[in-house]
Each structure stands twice: as C-alpha cells, then as structure tokens.
Amino acid sequence: MTRSDRSDEEVKDTVQQYWDGRADSFDDDSQHGIHSDEQHEAWLSVLRERTGEPPQRVLDLGCGTGVVSLLLAELGHDVTGVDFSEEMLERARAKAERTELSVDFRRGDAEALEQPDDAYDLVTGRHLIWTLPTPPKAIEEWRRVVRPGGKIVLIEGHWDFDDPFDGYEEIHDDLPLYDGRPPEELADFLAEQGLESVAYEPLMDAVYWGEEPDYEQYVAVGEVPE
C-alpha cells in the first residue's frame, strides 16, 4: 500500500462525503441497525459485559446514526456520541428524541478531539479505525481523554475484499487499516500504542449481524495505563 499525496484533511473530506451519502440507508442494513429484539438484547449483552456498572462516562466515536450510543444510554451510561458526518448525527438525534434516551451527539474528528483530558471512563467505536488516515494519532487522542485505568472498546473486523468499497476507490491506500485487520494484529497494534491487557473475542454469531458474517468480526478491549 502506497499513500498518495493527499492531505489527511482531503482524505477526511472524502470519508465525510461518503458517510453523509450513506446516512439515509445506513440503519436499513442488518449489520448496522437493530432489526429484532434478539439482536437488540445480544448487543446490550456485549456492551454490558465490557463497560461495567453504570453510570460510566462513555465517548462513542464514529457513532453514526447512534446505534451503539443509544444502547449504551439504555444501559444507564452517560454517553457522548461523536461523528464526522452531520447527516449521520441528524438521524442519531432524531432517534434519541423518539426513544427519550439522553445522548450528547456532537460533530467531531476522532483524531483531534475537543474533549478534555481524562474526561471519560471509556471510549467505544464500532468499525471506525479503518476509516482513519492516522490510527496511531487516534489512539493517542483516545488515551488522552480516557482516565488512567479506563478502557478502549473497539468492535472491528477483517474483510480484505478484492475491490475497494464504492466511494473509497481513490483513498483506500491513504487509510493504513483499510480492510480491517485480524484480531491478533489489531491487538498488537493497540499494545504498540501503549494500551495494556489487550484482549479480543469473536463476534461471529449471526444474531449480532442479522445474518452469518462473511468476514471476521470481533471485539477488542485495552486498558489505559494507570
């Protein structure tokens, strides 16, 4: 993979345009939205096990239409959802109003957060890190805003498809973790960025995704050093 001469800002602008265009249909996909009570309960269980007793202060990055943010709020956590796409955030806010759950949705850059140091107990992100032009910078930021002893919880995958996603043809070489990574490789990467006690577990049951996943899906958790 060879990076182009595009700046990170140009890459991020393309990423934003792509997800703005996906906002209307994002929740229609069973791998993104929640489409059954069984799927809803399965994701609550995944998050409950890894977030601890509520209320935790949670920063949900790349929150999109608020699927994970709202599940976290349902568990009783104090949730801030951040996304680069205002179109996604508009739908997240509308969903929060309908459910009467309280989430603070804000536009922001996962690699350059406005939040202060040690402001959260944990950071969450689902299928986010592959969209970032500078993943080490992102982890540095996430560590900064999480208190010592807090956690970073990432739901990720490894697809390695033959062709790039529509909309990513020109920039996929500018994204170091494009195509995702096998869980052991992402765990090594998180440890290299200073996280401790990094562990991962598969999320391959069809209940999570509405169908049998056709690529590796998992959750990885690392701790911010004390």
C-alpha positions as CSV (number, residue, x, y, z in Angstrom):
1,M,0.0,0.0,0.0
2,T,1.4,3.4,-1.0
3,R,0.0,6.6,0.2
4,S,-1.0,9.3,-2.2
5,D,-0.1,13.0,-1.9
6,R,-3.5,13.8,-0.5
7,S,-3.5,15.6,2.9
8,D,-5.3,14.0,5.8
9,E,-7.9,16.7,5.6
10,E,-8.6,15.9,2.0
11,V,-9.0,12.2,2.9
12,K,-11.3,13.0,5.7
13,D,-13.4,15.2,3.5
14,T,-13.9,12.2,1.2
15,V,-14.8,10.0,4.1
16,Q,-17.3,12.5,5.3
17,Q,-19.0,12.8,1.9
18,Y,-19.2,9.0,1.7
19,W,-20.9,8.7,5.1
20,D,-23.2,11.7,4.5
21,G,-24.4,9.8,1.4
22,R,-25.0,6.6,3.4
23,A,-27.0,8.2,6.2
24,D,-30.5,7.7,4.8
25,S,-30.0,4.0,4.3
26,F,-27.4,3.1,7.0
27,D,-29.9,1.6,9.5
28,D,-31.6,-0.5,6.8
29,D,-28.6,-2.8,6.8
30,S,-29.0,-5.5,9.4
31,Q,-25.2,-5.3,10.1
32,H,-25.6,-1.7,11.1
33,G,-29.1,-1.1,12.5
34,I,-31.0,-3.1,15.1
35,H,-33.8,-5.2,13.5
36,S,-35.1,-7.6,16.1
37,D,-35.5,-7.9,19.9
38,E,-33.0,-10.8,19.8
39,Q,-30.4,-8.6,18.1
40,H,-31.1,-5.7,20.5
41,E,-30.5,-7.9,23.5
42,A,-27.4,-9.5,22.1
43,W,-25.7,-6.1,21.6
44,L,-26.8,-5.0,25.1
45,S,-25.1,-8.1,26.4
46,V,-21.8,-7.4,24.5
47,L,-21.7,-3.8,25.8
48,R,-22.9,-4.6,29.3
49,E,-20.1,-7.1,29.8
50,R,-17.4,-4.7,28.6
51,T,-18.5,-1.3,30.0
52,G,-19.0,-2.2,33.7
53,E,-21.5,-0.9,36.2
54,P,-23.4,2.2,35.2
55,P,-23.2,5.1,35.1
56,Q,-19.8,5.2,33.2
57,R,-18.8,8.2,31.2
58,V,-18.6,6.9,27.7
59,L,-17.4,8.6,24.5
60,D,-18.7,6.7,21.5
61,L,-16.6,7.6,18.5
62,G,-17.8,7.2,14.9
63,C,-21.2,7.0,16.4
64,G,-23.0,7.3,13.0
65,T,-26.8,7.1,13.5
66,G,-26.3,6.4,17.2
67,V,-26.9,2.7,17.3
68,V,-24.2,1.9,19.9
69,S,-24.6,5.3,21.7
70,L,-28.3,4.6,22.4
71,L,-27.6,1.0,23.6
72,L,-25.0,2.4,26.0
73,A,-27.5,5.0,27.2
74,E,-30.1,2.3,27.7
75,L,-27.7,0.5,29.9
76,G,-27.6,3.7,32.1
77,H,-24.3,5.2,31.0
78,D,-23.6,8.9,30.5
79,V,-22.9,8.9,26.7
80,T,-21.4,11.4,24.3
81,G,-21.5,10.4,20.6
82,V,-19.1,11.9,18.1
83,D,-19.1,11.6,14.4
84,F,-17.6,13.5,11.4
85,S,-20.8,13.3,9.4
86,E,-23.5,15.8,10.3
87,E,-26.0,13.8,8.2
88,M,-25.5,10.8,10.4
89,L,-25.8,12.9,13.6
90,E,-29.1,14.4,12.5
91,R,-30.5,10.9,12.4
92,A,-28.9,10.0,15.7
93,R,-30.5,13.0,17.4
94,A,-33.9,12.1,15.9
95,K,-33.7,8.6,17.2
96,A,-32.7,9.8,20.6
97,E,-35.8,12.0,20.7
98,R,-38.0,9.1,19.7
99,T,-36.6,6.8,22.4
100,E,-36.4,9.6,25.1
101,L,-32.8,8.4,25.8
102,S,-30.3,11.1,26.7
103,V,-27.1,11.2,24.5
104,D,-25.0,14.3,23.7
105,F,-24.3,14.0,20.0
106,R,-21.6,16.2,18.6
107,R,-19.7,16.6,15.4
108,G,-16.0,16.0,15.8
109,D,-12.8,14.4,14.5
110,A,-11.8,11.1,16.1
111,E,-8.2,12.0,15.6
112,A,-8.4,15.6,17.1
113,L,-11.0,15.5,19.9
114,E,-12.2,18.7,21.6
115,Q,-12.8,16.8,24.9
116,P,-10.5,17.5,27.8
117,D,-8.0,15.1,29.3
118,D,-9.3,12.2,31.5
119,A,-12.9,13.2,30.8
120,Y,-14.3,9.6,30.2
121,D,-14.2,6.2,31.8
122,L,-14.1,4.5,28.4
123,V,-14.1,5.1,24.6
124,T,-16.1,2.9,22.3
125,G,-16.0,2.6,18.5
126,R,-17.6,0.2,16.0
127,H,-16.0,-0.2,12.6
128,L,-14.2,3.1,12.9
129,I,-10.5,2.7,12.9
130,W,-10.2,1.5,9.3
131,T,-11.6,4.9,8.2
132,L,-8.9,7.0,9.8
133,P,-5.8,8.3,7.9
134,T,-3.6,8.3,11.1
135,P,-4.6,5.5,13.5
136,P,-1.7,6.0,15.9
137,K,-2.7,9.6,16.4
138,A,-6.3,8.5,17.0
139,I,-5.3,6.0,19.8
140,E,-3.1,8.8,21.4
141,E,-6.2,11.0,21.5
142,W,-8.4,8.3,22.8
143,R,-5.9,7.5,25.6
144,R,-5.8,11.2,26.4
145,V,-9.5,11.6,27.0
146,V,-9.9,8.4,29.0
147,R,-8.9,8.4,32.6
148,P,-6.0,6.2,33.8
149,G,-7.3,2.7,34.3
150,G,-10.2,3.3,31.8
151,K,-10.8,1.2,28.7
152,I,-11.0,1.5,24.9
153,V,-13.5,-0.9,23.4
154,L,-13.4,-1.5,19.7
155,I,-15.8,-3.6,17.6
156,E,-13.9,-4.3,14.4
157,G,-13.4,-6.8,11.6
158,H,-11.2,-8.1,8.8
159,W,-12.8,-8.3,5.4
160,D,-9.9,-7.9,2.8
161,F,-12.3,-7.8,-0.2
162,D,-10.8,-7.9,-3.7
163,D,-12.2,-4.4,-4.6
164,P,-12.4,-1.3,-2.5
165,F,-15.8,-0.1,-1.3
166,D,-17.7,2.3,-3.6
167,G,-16.6,5.8,-2.6
168,Y,-13.3,4.6,-1.3
169,E,-11.6,3.8,-4.6
170,E,-9.4,6.9,-4.6
171,I,-8.5,7.0,-0.9
172,H,-8.2,3.4,0.4
173,D,-4.4,3.5,0.0
174,D,-4.4,6.5,2.3
175,L,-6.0,4.5,5.1
176,P,-3.4,2.3,6.9
177,L,-6.0,0.0,8.4
178,Y,-8.3,-0.2,5.4
179,D,-9.8,-3.7,5.0
180,G,-9.6,-4.0,8.8
181,R,-7.2,-6.4,10.5
182,P,-7.3,-9.8,12.0
183,P,-7.9,-9.6,15.8
184,E,-4.4,-10.6,16.8
185,E,-2.9,-7.9,14.5
186,L,-5.2,-5.2,15.9
187,A,-4.4,-6.3,19.4
188,D,-0.7,-6.0,18.7
189,F,-1.3,-2.5,17.2
190,L,-3.2,-1.4,20.3
191,A,-0.4,-2.7,22.6
192,E,2.2,-0.9,20.5
193,Q,0.2,2.3,21.1
194,G,0.5,1.9,24.8
195,L,-2.7,0.1,25.8
196,E,-2.4,-2.7,28.4
197,S,-4.1,-6.1,28.9
198,V,-5.4,-6.1,25.4
199,A,-7.8,-8.9,24.7
200,Y,-10.3,-9.8,22.0
201,E,-13.2,-12.2,21.4
202,P,-15.0,-13.2,18.3
203,L,-18.5,-11.8,17.4
204,M,-19.4,-14.3,14.7
205,D,-22.9,-15.3,15.8
206,A,-25.5,-14.4,13.2
207,V,-27.6,-12.8,16.0
208,Y,-25.3,-9.7,16.1
209,W,-25.4,-9.0,12.4
210,G,-28.8,-10.3,11.3
211,E,-27.1,-12.9,9.1
212,E,-24.0,-15.1,9.2
213,P,-21.0,-12.7,8.8
214,D,-18.9,-13.3,5.7
215,Y,-15.7,-12.0,7.3
216,E,-14.1,-12.0,10.7
217,Q,-15.9,-9.8,13.4
218,Y,-14.7,-9.3,16.9
219,V,-14.5,-7.0,19.9
220,A,-11.1,-5.8,21.3
221,V,-10.5,-4.2,24.7
222,G,-7.5,-2.5,26.0
223,E,-6.8,-0.6,29.2
224,V,-5.3,2.9,29.6
225,P,-2.2,2.6,31.9
226,E,-2.6,3.9,35.5
